[in-house]
Amino acid sequence: MNNKKRTGTLVSIQDSLVKARFFDDVIMGETAEITVDGKLLQAEVLQIFPDPKNADAGIVEMQVFEDLTGAQIGDLVEFKGTPLSVLLGPGLLTSIWDGLQNPLYKLGEQNAYLVPGSKAPALDEEMLWEFTPSVKVGDLVKGGDAIGSVPEGRLDHKILVPFNFGTCKVESIIGKSSVNITQVVAVVTDELQLKHELKLVFRQPVKSPIPFKSRAIPSKTISTGVRIIDLLAPVGYGGTVGNPGPFGAGKTVLQHCLCKYALADIIIMAACGERAGEAVEVFKDFAELEDPATGDSLMNRMCIFGNTSSMPVAAREASVFIALTVGEYYRYQGYNVILLADSTSRWAQALRERSGRQGDIPGPEAFPMDIPDQIKGMYQRAGADSGTGGSLTFIGTVSPAGGNFQEPVTQATMDATGGFWGLSQDRADAKKYPAIDPLAYTTSVYDSFISWTDRNKMLQTLNEANGIDQTISTIGLKKVPVEKYVQYQKGLTIDFCVMQQDAFHEIDACTRPERLSVINEAVQKLIHSPIEFSKNGMDDEELKDLVKTKFDELRQWWKDWNSNARQEEQIAGLSKKIEQFIKQEEELA
């Protein structure tokens, strides 16, 4: 592209969708800036048409990522020649941006309100980084190769050659020194003998996935600290999960716990169309939270994209793709990354609004006809890379209206992901956390922290207990045999003591694999062992009352164990107590 400015003028404005007349060349997918009352608003080219009124001109259709209040027909449009991109380099961690990678705290210093057209450098341009070169003059490098590194917190951040570069020769490179992201650290010459200056940062198009060195099937399971997930619905490093649930079912609390306790090098949160109040709560709370693994601030291994429901809908799409690209970048660096998107439903709603304004043929519930393909394309960017040792795990929440899991976005998410954590309104109303329904989940992980056989036996017991509960609700407790009632109480105990936990308790909030194996051993003993309660002349009703009393005592003791067992000896005490309960040797203290 030459340096001549390519411009056009607005001829149509329909909320965030505009049309402009142009006379020069325009590239599909490139960005543009629209001048509105002296402010430059960012837009993206969606479609290009011939102009029916002028054979020498064309019409371009664009989505605008910022509020268009004040825009008028005839406003100037300047085409930038570059696609929507994200700035990659040291300083990404600890940052909080809007959907276009503008740092929110920097924007807040400019104005107490987010004014359309506000801009700030995506990364700190003054901070110095200790650069250490890893190549020398004369070496051949290509896109994705490291030319050096800088320490970023506890991580070693590799400085990469931009991914769109072919084979290049290093002409010059600085020695070990302190530099900022605006300074040149190396000069390379490509195959056409053109010279390129390399800095600590570069821009990457967000809709062009960063390639894998060697894509691999996820094989190692993530310890999330959430028992029901790690026992029944585990996810591997590089896996994908859909997490649907009605409003108020605890999706956000679950994501916060995953941020804090999931064993990953880096956590990325994309608040895509989230309510502003919840987004502000995230910004405030996460800045104060301590990382349990290191004792440092949790934000030292996080970055957040805060695109709220009050911001223009077009920016929701941008925020998800920008977050994905940042995740891919750190995966290429060799780190295990978890991306949490809350909520992909609002991202899909943004696509629905745009599709409607464009006049496309609507699909089910007016979503675009290709919404399943778009959702699959988004989740397919996750994965494990055996070439780098890194992974990108994508966990997307879905907010179906009325908790209807049959709606198009939930169904498409189920088809696209390897895991499914369905949240139940009934369990949420009963104050059960997490509200993941143990009878409504899927996972692509076979054996993980417990064997598939143990997992199936646990699920079978929960299923039987659910069936007996429905029988009791239908025909009453009297018609249920004592042995079935004992099985029912076993299922209740597993649900109450294992599947539920206290997200705010110091000990119970997180269960690691070592403790999980102790719990599983106790559960399997409870499931497989027959429990004989002495009748002592009691009829069936009295015996059922005794069974309930005994199981209530066990559940209370187990709950106390969840909250209090710290030492190895205390933890090992669970199996002993279960054995005592099975044999009915003594009362549980």
C-alpha positions as CSV (number, residue, x, y, z in Angstrom):
1,M,0.0,0.0,0.0
2,N,1.2,3.5,-0.8
3,N,1.2,6.4,1.6
4,K,-1.7,8.2,-0.1
5,K,-4.7,8.5,2.2
6,R,-7.8,6.6,1.0
7,T,-11.0,8.2,2.1
8,G,-14.7,8.1,1.7
9,T,-17.8,9.7,3.1
10,L,-20.8,8.3,5.1
11,V,-24.0,7.7,3.1
12,S,-26.0,5.6,5.5
13,I,-26.1,5.2,9.3
14,Q,-28.0,2.4,11.0
15,D,-26.9,2.3,14.7
16,S,-23.5,0.6,14.6
17,L,-23.7,-0.4,10.9
18,V,-22.8,2.3,8.4
19,K,-22.2,2.6,4.6
20,A,-19.7,4.9,2.9
21,R,-18.9,5.9,-0.7
22,F,-15.3,5.5,-1.8
23,F,-13.3,6.1,-5.0
24,D,-10.0,4.3,-4.2
25,D,-9.2,0.7,-3.5
26,V,-10.7,-0.8,-0.3
27,I,-9.7,-4.1,1.3
28,M,-12.2,-6.5,2.8
29,G,-11.7,-6.7,6.6
30,E,-9.5,-3.7,6.9
31,T,-10.1,-1.1,9.6
32,A,-11.2,2.5,9.1
33,E,-11.5,5.6,11.2
34,I,-14.7,7.8,11.0
35,T,-14.3,11.4,12.0
36,V,-17.3,12.4,14.2
37,D,-17.2,15.8,15.9
38,G,-13.4,15.7,15.8
39,K,-13.3,12.2,17.3
40,L,-11.9,9.2,15.4
41,L,-14.1,6.2,15.8
42,Q,-12.7,2.7,14.8
43,A,-14.6,0.6,12.3
44,E,-14.2,-2.6,10.3
45,V,-15.0,-3.3,6.6
46,L,-17.6,-6.0,6.3
47,Q,-18.8,-5.9,2.7
48,I,-18.0,-4.0,-0.6
49,F,-20.6,-3.3,-3.3
50,P,-20.7,-1.3,-6.6
51,D,-22.3,2.1,-6.2
52,P,-25.6,2.1,-8.2
53,K,-25.5,5.9,-8.5
54,N,-21.8,6.3,-9.6
55,A,-20.0,3.8,-11.8
56,D,-16.6,5.2,-10.6
57,A,-17.3,4.7,-7.0
58,G,-18.1,1.8,-4.6
59,I,-20.1,1.4,-1.4
60,V,-18.5,-0.2,1.7
61,E,-20.4,-1.5,4.6
62,M,-18.7,-1.3,8.0
63,Q,-19.4,-2.1,11.6
64,V,-18.4,0.6,14.1
65,F,-16.9,-0.4,17.4
66,E,-17.8,2.8,19.3
67,D,-20.8,4.9,20.0
68,L,-21.9,6.8,16.8
69,T,-23.9,9.6,18.6
70,G,-23.4,12.8,16.6
71,A,-22.5,11.0,13.3
72,Q,-23.9,12.6,10.1
73,I,-24.2,11.8,6.5
74,G,-21.1,13.1,4.8
75,D,-18.7,12.5,7.7
76,L,-15.2,11.6,6.6
77,V,-14.0,8.0,6.6
78,E,-10.3,7.1,6.3
79,F,-9.3,3.6,5.4
80,K,-6.2,2.4,7.3
81,G,-5.1,-0.6,5.2
82,T,-4.6,-2.9,8.2
83,P,-7.0,-5.5,9.7
84,L,-8.3,-5.4,13.3
85,S,-5.2,-6.3,15.3
86,V,-3.8,-6.6,18.8
87,L,-0.5,-5.4,20.2
88,L,1.5,-8.4,21.5
89,G,4.5,-8.1,23.7
90,P,5.7,-7.8,27.3
91,G,3.2,-5.9,29.6
92,L,0.1,-7.8,28.6
93,L,-0.2,-9.4,32.0
94,T,-1.8,-7.3,34.8
95,S,-3.6,-5.2,32.2
96,I,-7.3,-4.3,32.0
97,W,-8.6,-3.2,28.6
98,D,-11.8,-2.4,26.8
99,G,-12.8,-4.5,23.8
100,L,-10.3,-2.7,21.5
101,Q,-7.3,-3.1,23.8
102,N,-7.5,0.5,25.2
103,P,-6.3,0.4,28.8
104,L,-9.3,1.3,31.0
105,Y,-7.4,2.9,33.8
106,K,-5.5,5.1,31.4
107,L,-8.8,6.1,29.8
108,G,-10.1,6.8,33.2
109,E,-7.3,9.3,33.8
110,Q,-8.4,11.2,30.7
111,N,-12.0,11.3,31.6
112,A,-14.3,9.9,34.3
113,Y,-16.5,8.6,31.5
114,L,-15.6,6.5,28.5
115,V,-15.9,9.0,25.7
116,P,-16.2,7.6,22.2
117,G,-12.9,8.1,20.3
118,S,-10.8,7.9,23.4
119,K,-7.4,6.3,22.8
120,A,-4.4,5.3,24.9
121,P,-1.4,3.1,24.2
122,A,-2.3,-0.5,24.7
123,L,1.0,-1.3,26.5
124,D,3.1,1.0,28.7
125,E,5.6,2.7,26.4
126,E,7.9,4.0,29.2
127,M,8.4,0.9,31.2
128,L,11.9,-0.6,30.8
129,W,12.4,-4.3,30.1
130,E,15.7,-6.2,30.6
131,F,16.2,-7.6,27.1
132,T,18.6,-10.6,26.6
133,P,19.3,-11.6,23.0
134,S,19.2,-15.2,21.9
135,V,20.4,-14.8,18.3
136,K,23.5,-13.2,16.8
137,V,24.2,-11.3,13.6
138,G,24.0,-13.6,10.5
139,D,21.5,-16.0,12.0
140,L,18.5,-17.0,10.0
141,V,15.1,-16.5,11.7
142,K,11.5,-16.8,10.6
143,G,8.1,-15.9,11.9
144,G,7.5,-17.2,15.4
145,D,11.2,-17.6,16.2
146,A,12.6,-16.0,19.4
147,I,15.3,-13.4,19.1
148,G,15.6,-12.8,22.8
149,S,13.6,-12.6,26.0
150,V,12.6,-10.3,28.9
151,P,11.4,-11.3,32.4
152,E,7.7,-10.6,32.9
153,G,6.9,-11.2,36.5
154,R,7.7,-14.8,37.1
155,L,7.6,-15.7,33.4
156,D,10.2,-15.6,30.8
157,H,8.7,-13.6,27.9
158,K,10.2,-14.5,24.5
159,I,10.5,-11.7,22.0
160,L,9.2,-13.2,18.7
161,V,9.6,-12.4,15.1
162,P,6.1,-11.4,13.7
163,F,4.3,-14.5,12.5
164,N,3.8,-13.2,9.0
165,F,7.5,-13.0,8.3
166,G,9.3,-15.5,6.1
167,T,13.0,-16.5,6.4
168,C,15.0,-13.4,7.4
169,K,18.7,-12.8,8.2
170,V,19.7,-10.9,11.3
171,E,21.6,-7.8,10.3
172,S,22.0,-6.3,13.8
173,I,20.8,-6.9,17.3
174,I,21.4,-5.1,20.6
175,G,23.2,-6.7,23.5
176,K,21.8,-7.2,27.0
177,S,20.2,-3.9,28.0
178,S,17.1,-2.1,29.3
179,V,14.7,-1.0,26.6
180,N,11.1,0.0,26.2
181,I,8.6,-1.2,23.6
182,T,9.2,1.7,21.3
183,Q,12.9,1.0,20.8
184,V,14.4,-1.1,18.0
185,V,16.1,-4.3,19.3
186,A,17.0,-5.9,16.0
187,V,17.1,-5.4,12.2
188,V,16.4,-8.3,9.8
189,T,16.5,-8.6,6.0
190,D,13.9,-10.7,4.3
191,E,14.3,-12.7,1.0
192,L,13.5,-9.6,-1.0
193,Q,16.4,-7.8,0.7
194,L,13.9,-5.5,2.5
195,K,15.0,-4.4,6.0
196,H,12.6,-4.7,8.9
197,E,13.1,-3.2,12.4
198,L,12.0,-5.5,15.2
199,K,10.9,-4.2,18.6
200,L,9.7,-5.9,21.8
201,V,6.1,-5.7,20.4
202,F,4.3,-6.3,17.1
203,R,0.7,-6.3,15.9
204,Q,-1.1,-9.5,15.0
205,P,-4.5,-9.6,13.1
206,V,-7.0,-11.0,15.5
207,K,-9.0,-13.0,13.0
208,S,-5.9,-14.8,11.7
209,P,-5.1,-17.6,14.2
210,I,-1.5,-17.9,15.4
211,P,-0.3,-21.2,14.1
212,F,0.6,-24.3,16.2
213,K,4.1,-25.7,15.9
214,S,2.6,-29.2,16.4
215,R,-1.0,-29.5,17.4
216,A,-1.7,-32.3,19.8
217,I,-4.7,-33.9,21.5
218,P,-5.1,-32.6,25.1
219,S,-3.7,-35.3,27.4
220,K,-3.1,-33.8,30.8
221,T,-6.0,-32.8,33.1
222,I,-6.3,-29.4,34.7
223,S,-6.7,-29.3,38.4
224,T,-9.4,-26.7,38.8
225,G,-10.0,-27.1,42.5
226,V,-13.7,-27.6,41.9
227,R,-14.6,-31.2,43.0
228,I,-17.6,-31.8,40.8
229,I,-15.5,-30.8,37.7
230,D,-12.3,-32.7,38.6
231,L,-14.3,-35.8,39.6
232,L,-17.1,-36.0,37.0
233,A,-16.4,-33.5,34.2
234,P,-12.6,-32.8,33.9
235,V,-11.0,-30.7,31.2
236,G,-7.6,-31.2,29.8
237,Y,-5.0,-28.5,29.0
238,G,-6.0,-27.3,25.5
239,G,-9.6,-28.5,25.9
240,T,-12.9,-26.6,25.3
241,V,-15.9,-26.3,27.6
242,G,-19.3,-24.8,27.3
243,N,-20.8,-23.6,30.6
244,P,-24.5,-22.8,30.1
245,G,-26.8,-21.7,32.8
246,P,-29.7,-19.4,33.5
247,F,-29.2,-16.0,35.0
248,G,-28.3,-16.2,38.7
249,A,-27.1,-19.8,38.6
250,G,-23.5,-18.9,39.6
251,K,-21.6,-18.8,36.3
252,T,-19.6,-15.7,37.3
253,V,-18.7,-17.1,40.8
254,L,-17.6,-20.3,39.2
255,Q,-15.4,-18.4,36.7
256,H,-13.9,-16.4,39.5
257,C,-13.0,-19.6,41.4
258,L,-11.4,-21.0,38.2
259,C,-9.4,-17.8,37.9
260,K,-8.1,-18.2,41.4
261,Y,-7.5,-21.9,41.7
262,A,-7.1,-23.5,38.3
263,L,-3.5,-24.6,37.8
264,A,-2.5,-22.6,34.8
265,D,0.3,-20.2,34.0
266,I,-1.9,-17.5,32.7
267,I,-5.6,-16.6,33.0
268,I,-7.4,-14.4,30.5
269,M,-10.9,-13.1,31.2
270,A,-13.1,-11.7,28.4
271,A,-16.1,-10.0,29.9
272,C,-18.0,-10.0,26.7
273,G,-21.2,-7.9,27.1
274,E,-21.2,-8.5,30.9
275,R,-23.3,-6.2,33.1
276,A,-21.2,-3.2,34.0
277,G,-21.7,-3.8,37.8
278,E,-20.3,-7.3,37.5
279,A,-17.4,-6.0,35.4
280,V,-16.5,-3.3,37.9
281,E,-16.6,-5.9,40.7
282,V,-14.1,-8.1,38.8
283,F,-11.8,-5.1,38.3
284,K,-11.8,-4.2,42.0
285,D,-11.8,-7.7,43.5
286,F,-9.1,-9.3,41.3
287,A,-6.7,-6.4,42.0
288,E,-6.9,-7.3,45.7
289,L,-6.9,-11.1,45.4
290,E,-3.9,-13.2,46.3
291,D,-2.7,-16.0,44.0
292,P,-2.7,-19.1,46.3
293,A,0.1,-20.6,44.3
294,T,2.6,-17.8,44.6
295,G,1.3,-15.4,47.3
296,D,1.6,-12.5,44.7
297,S,-1.3,-10.5,43.4
298,L,-3.6,-12.7,41.2
299,M,-3.4,-10.0,38.5
300,N,0.3,-10.8,38.0
301,R,-0.8,-13.9,35.9
302,M,-4.0,-12.4,34.4
303,C,-5.3,-9.9,31.9
304,I,-8.9,-8.8,31.5
305,F,-10.9,-7.5,28.6
306,G,-13.8,-5.5,30.0
307,N,-16.4,-5.1,27.3
308,T,-19.7,-4.4,29.1
309,S,-23.3,-4.7,27.9
310,S,-23.5,-0.9,27.9
311,M,-20.8,-0.6,25.2
312,P,-21.5,-0.9,21.5
313,V,-22.4,-4.5,20.5
314,A,-19.7,-4.6,17.7
315,A,-17.0,-4.4,20.3
316,R,-18.2,-7.6,21.8
317,E,-17.0,-9.6,18.8
318,A,-13.7,-7.7,18.8
319,S,-13.0,-8.4,22.5
320,V,-13.4,-12.2,22.1
321,F,-11.1,-12.4,19.1
322,I,-8.5,-10.1,20.8
323,A,-8.6,-12.3,23.9
324,L,-8.2,-15.4,21.8
325,T,-5.2,-14.0,20.0
326,V,-3.5,-13.0,23.3
327,G,-4.1,-16.6,24.5
328,E,-2.6,-18.1,21.4
329,Y,0.4,-15.8,21.7
330,Y,1.2,-17.1,25.2
331,R,0.5,-20.7,24.2
332,Y,3.2,-20.2,21.5
333,Q,5.5,-19.0,24.2
334,G,5.1,-22.4,25.9
335,Y,2.6,-21.5,28.7
336,N,-0.7,-23.1,29.7
337,V,-3.4,-20.5,29.2
338,I,-7.0,-20.6,30.3
339,L,-9.4,-18.2,28.5
340,L,-12.7,-17.5,30.3
341,A,-15.3,-15.8,28.1
342,D,-18.4,-14.5,29.9
343,S,-20.7,-14.6,28.0
344,T,-20.6,-16.1,24.5
345,S,-24.4,-15.6,24.3
346,R,-23.9,-11.9,24.3
347,W,-21.2,-12.2,21.6
348,A,-23.7,-14.2,19.5
349,Q,-26.4,-11.6,20.2
350,A,-24.0,-9.0,18.8
351,L,-23.7,-11.1,15.6
352,R,-27.5,-11.4,15.5
353,E,-27.9,-7.6,15.7
354,R,-25.4,-7.1,12.9
355,S,-26.9,-9.8,10.7
356,G,-30.3,-8.3,11.1
357,R,-29.1,-4.8,10.1
358,Q,-27.4,-6.3,7.1
359,G,-30.6,-7.9,6.0
360,D,-29.3,-11.5,6.1
361,I,-31.7,-14.4,6.0
362,P,-32.2,-15.3,9.7
363,G,-31.8,-18.7,11.2
364,P,-33.4,-20.1,14.4
365,E,-34.4,-17.3,16.8
366,A,-33.0,-14.8,14.3
367,F,-29.4,-15.8,14.8
368,P,-27.2,-15.9,11.6
369,M,-27.6,-19.1,9.6
370,D,-23.9,-19.7,10.1
371,I,-23.8,-19.2,13.9
372,P,-22.8,-22.9,14.5
373,D,-19.9,-22.5,12.2
374,Q,-18.8,-19.2,13.8
375,I,-18.9,-20.8,17.2
376,K,-17.0,-23.8,16.1
377,G,-14.4,-21.6,14.5
378,M,-13.9,-19.7,17.7
379,Y,-13.5,-22.9,19.9
380,Q,-11.2,-24.5,17.3
381,R,-8.5,-21.9,18.1
382,A,-8.0,-23.6,21.5
383,G,-5.7,-26.6,21.7
384,A,-2.5,-28.0,23.0
385,D,0.8,-27.5,21.2
386,S,3.4,-30.3,21.6
387,G,5.9,-28.2,19.7
388,T,6.0,-25.5,22.3
389,G,4.6,-27.3,25.3
390,G,1.9,-24.7,25.7
391,S,-1.9,-24.9,25.6
392,L,-4.9,-22.7,25.3
393,T,-8.0,-23.9,27.1
394,F,-11.3,-22.1,26.2
395,I,-14.1,-22.1,28.8
396,G,-17.1,-20.1,27.5
397,T,-20.2,-19.4,29.5
398,V,-23.6,-19.4,27.8
399,S,-26.6,-17.5,29.1
400,P,-29.7,-19.0,27.5
401,A,-32.9,-17.1,28.1
402,G,-35.0,-18.9,30.7
403,G,-32.3,-21.6,31.1
404,N,-33.4,-23.1,27.8
405,F,-30.6,-25.4,26.7
406,Q,-32.4,-26.1,23.4
407,E,-31.7,-22.6,22.0
408,P,-29.3,-22.3,19.1
409,V,-26.2,-20.9,20.9
410,T,-26.2,-23.6,23.6
411,Q,-26.8,-26.3,21.1
412,A,-24.0,-25.0,18.8
413,T,-21.7,-24.8,21.8
414,M,-22.4,-28.4,22.8
415,D,-21.5,-29.5,19.3
416,A,-18.3,-27.4,19.3
417,T,-16.8,-28.2,22.7
418,G,-15.4,-31.3,24.3
419,G,-16.9,-30.5,27.7
420,F,-20.3,-29.3,28.9
421,W,-21.0,-28.0,32.4
422,G,-24.7,-27.4,32.6
423,L,-25.9,-25.3,35.5
424,S,-29.2,-26.1,37.1
425,Q,-31.7,-23.4,38.2
426,D,-33.1,-25.8,40.8
427,R,-29.7,-26.5,42.3
428,A,-28.9,-22.8,42.3
429,D,-32.2,-22.0,44.0
430,A,-31.4,-24.6,46.6
431,K,-28.1,-22.7,47.3
432,K,-26.0,-25.6,46.0
433,Y,-22.6,-24.4,44.7
434,P,-21.4,-25.1,42.2
435,A,-24.8,-25.5,40.5
436,I,-23.4,-27.9,37.9
437,D,-26.0,-30.7,37.4
438,P,-24.1,-34.0,38.0
439,L,-26.6,-35.6,35.7
440,A,-26.2,-33.1,32.9
441,Y,-22.6,-32.9,31.8
442,T,-20.2,-34.2,29.2
443,T,-16.4,-34.6,29.1
444,S,-13.9,-35.7,26.5
445,V,-11.4,-36.8,29.2
446,Y,-11.4,-40.5,29.9
447,D,-9.3,-41.3,33.0
448,S,-8.1,-38.3,35.0
449,F,-7.7,-37.8,38.7
450,I,-10.0,-40.9,39.2
451,S,-10.6,-43.8,36.9
452,W,-13.5,-43.9,34.5
453,T,-14.9,-46.9,36.4
454,D,-15.0,-45.0,39.7
455,R,-16.6,-42.0,37.9
456,N,-19.3,-44.2,36.3
457,K,-20.0,-45.8,39.7
458,M,-20.4,-42.4,41.3
459,L,-22.7,-41.2,38.5
460,Q,-24.7,-44.4,38.7
461,T,-25.3,-43.9,42.4
462,L,-26.4,-40.3,41.9
463,N,-28.7,-41.4,39.1
464,E,-30.3,-44.1,41.3
465,A,-30.7,-41.6,44.2
466,N,-32.4,-39.2,41.8
467,G,-34.8,-41.9,40.6
468,I,-35.6,-42.9,44.2
469,D,-36.2,-39.2,45.1
470,Q,-38.7,-38.9,42.2
471,T,-40.4,-42.1,43.5
472,I,-40.7,-40.7,47.0
473,S,-42.1,-37.5,45.6
474,T,-44.7,-39.5,43.6
475,I,-45.9,-42.3,45.8
476,G,-44.4,-41.4,49.2
477,L,-41.7,-42.8,51.4
478,K,-43.7,-45.7,52.8
479,K,-43.6,-47.5,49.4
480,V,-39.8,-47.4,49.2
481,P,-38.0,-50.5,50.6
482,V,-35.4,-49.9,53.3
483,E,-32.5,-51.0,51.1
484,K,-33.5,-48.5,48.4
485,Y,-33.8,-45.8,51.0
486,V,-30.2,-46.6,52.1
487,Q,-29.1,-46.2,48.5
488,Y,-31.0,-42.9,48.3
489,Q,-29.2,-41.7,51.4
490,K,-25.8,-42.7,49.9
491,G,-26.5,-40.5,46.8
492,L,-27.6,-37.6,49.0
493,T,-24.4,-37.9,51.0
494,I,-22.2,-37.9,47.8
495,D,-24.1,-34.9,46.4
496,F,-24.1,-32.9,49.7
497,C,-20.5,-33.6,50.8
498,V,-18.6,-34.1,47.6
499,M,-20.4,-32.3,44.7
500,Q,-21.0,-29.1,46.8
501,Q,-18.3,-26.9,48.3
502,D,-18.0,-23.5,49.9
503,A,-16.4,-21.0,47.3
504,F,-15.5,-18.6,50.1
505,H,-13.9,-21.0,52.6
506,E,-10.2,-21.1,52.9
507,I,-9.9,-24.9,52.8
508,D,-13.1,-26.1,51.1
509,A,-12.9,-23.6,48.2
510,C,-10.2,-25.7,46.5
511,T,-9.6,-29.5,46.4
512,R,-6.3,-30.7,44.9
513,P,-5.8,-34.2,43.4
514,E,-4.2,-35.6,46.5
515,R,-7.2,-34.7,48.7
516,L,-9.5,-35.7,45.8
517,S,-8.1,-39.3,45.8
518,V,-8.8,-39.6,49.5
519,I,-12.4,-38.4,48.9
520,N,-12.8,-40.8,46.0
521,E,-11.6,-43.7,48.1
522,A,-14.1,-42.9,50.8
523,V,-16.9,-42.5,48.2
524,Q,-16.2,-45.9,46.6
525,K,-16.2,-47.6,50.0
526,L,-19.6,-46.0,50.8
527,I,-21.0,-47.1,47.4
528,H,-19.7,-50.7,47.3
529,S,-20.2,-51.6,51.0
530,P,-23.6,-52.9,52.2
531,I,-24.7,-51.2,55.4
532,E,-26.7,-53.3,57.8
533,F,-28.7,-51.3,60.3
534,S,-29.9,-53.3,63.3
535,K,-33.7,-53.4,63.5
536,N,-34.0,-54.2,67.2
537,G,-37.7,-54.8,66.8
538,M,-38.3,-51.6,64.8
539,D,-40.7,-51.5,61.9
540,D,-39.7,-50.2,58.4
541,E,-40.7,-46.6,59.2
542,E,-38.7,-46.4,62.4
543,L,-35.8,-48.0,60.7
544,K,-35.9,-45.4,57.9
545,D,-35.9,-42.7,60.6
546,L,-32.8,-44.3,62.1
547,V,-31.1,-44.5,58.7
548,K,-31.8,-40.9,58.0
549,T,-30.5,-39.9,61.5
550,K,-27.3,-41.9,61.0
551,F,-26.6,-40.4,57.5
552,D,-27.4,-36.9,58.7
553,E,-24.7,-37.4,61.4
554,L,-22.3,-38.6,58.7
555,R,-23.0,-35.7,56.4
556,Q,-22.5,-33.2,59.2
557,W,-19.2,-34.8,60.1
558,W,-18.1,-34.9,56.5
559,K,-19.0,-31.3,56.0
560,D,-16.9,-30.4,59.0
561,W,-14.0,-32.5,57.6
562,N,-14.2,-30.5,54.3
563,S,-13.7,-27.3,56.2
564,N,-11.3,-28.3,58.9
565,A,-9.0,-31.2,57.8
566,R,-5.6,-29.7,57.1
567,Q,-3.0,-32.1,58.4
568,E,-2.2,-35.4,56.7
569,E,-3.5,-37.4,59.6
570,Q,-6.8,-35.4,59.6
571,I,-7.2,-36.0,55.9
572,A,-6.6,-39.7,56.2
573,G,-9.3,-39.9,58.9
574,L,-12.1,-39.7,56.3
575,S,-11.6,-43.3,55.1
576,K,-11.5,-44.5,58.7
577,K,-14.7,-42.8,59.6
578,I,-16.4,-44.2,56.5
579,E,-15.3,-47.7,57.5
580,Q,-16.7,-47.1,61.1
581,F,-20.0,-45.9,59.6
582,I,-20.3,-48.9,57.3
583,K,-19.8,-51.3,60.2
584,Q,-21.9,-49.2,62.5
585,E,-19.3,-49.7,65.2
586,E,-19.7,-46.4,67.0
587,E,-21.4,-43.1,66.8
588,L,-19.7,-40.4,64.8
589,A,-18.4,-37.6,66.9
